[in-house]
Amino acid sequence: MLTVNADDHDFMKAYHKPQDEKRMVVILPKGSYADWLTARPEQSAAFMNQYPADRLAVAM
């Protein structure tokens, strides 16, 4: 599981204690799966981004 810093992420920062480091799982957009799986190692970092807050939801 790959994670990225989420200190400034509008959605994820609300789910961690203020003093804790904020992290979120890397979520690949649906159309980029094949690109991720065939990327050279030096290209992989381009996929390590925060997922947009407006595309996330909490279900209880």
C-alpha positions as CSV (number, residue, x, y, z in Angstrom):
1,M,0.0,0.0,0.0
2,L,1.4,3.4,-1.0
3,T,0.6,6.5,0.9
4,V,1.3,10.2,0.4
5,N,1.3,13.2,2.8
6,A,-2.1,14.6,3.4
7,D,-1.3,17.6,5.8
8,D,-3.1,20.0,3.4
9,H,-5.8,17.7,2.1
10,D,-9.2,19.2,2.8
11,F,-10.9,15.9,3.5
12,M,-8.2,13.7,5.1
13,K,-6.8,16.2,7.5
14,A,-10.1,16.0,9.5
15,Y,-9.5,12.3,10.2
16,H,-6.1,12.6,12.1
17,K,-5.2,14.1,15.4
18,P,-3.8,17.6,15.0
19,Q,-0.3,16.5,16.2
20,D,-0.2,13.4,14.0
21,E,1.2,13.2,10.5
22,K,-1.6,13.1,8.0
23,R,-1.4,10.3,5.3
24,M,-3.7,9.0,2.7
25,V,-3.6,5.9,0.4
26,V,-2.7,6.6,-3.2
27,I,-5.8,6.0,-5.3
28,L,-5.3,5.7,-9.1
29,P,-8.0,7.2,-11.4
30,K,-9.8,4.4,-13.2
31,G,-8.2,5.2,-16.6
32,S,-4.6,5.0,-15.4
33,Y,-4.4,1.4,-14.2
34,A,-2.6,0.1,-17.3
35,D,-0.2,3.1,-17.3
36,W,0.7,2.5,-13.6
37,L,1.3,-1.2,-14.2
38,T,3.6,-0.6,-17.2
39,A,5.4,2.5,-16.0
40,R,9.1,2.5,-15.6
41,P,10.4,3.1,-12.1
42,E,11.3,6.7,-12.8
43,Q,7.7,7.4,-14.1
44,S,6.0,5.9,-11.0
45,A,6.4,9.1,-8.9
46,A,4.0,10.9,-11.2
47,F,1.2,8.7,-9.9
48,M,1.8,9.5,-6.3
49,N,-0.7,12.2,-5.8
50,Q,-3.5,13.1,-3.3
51,Y,-6.9,12.0,-4.6
52,P,-9.2,15.0,-5.0
53,A,-11.3,15.7,-1.8
54,D,-14.4,16.3,-3.8
55,R,-14.3,12.7,-5.2
56,L,-14.1,11.1,-1.7
57,A,-17.1,10.3,0.5
58,V,-17.6,8.7,3.9
59,A,-20.2,5.9,4.3
60,M,-21.4,4.7,7.7
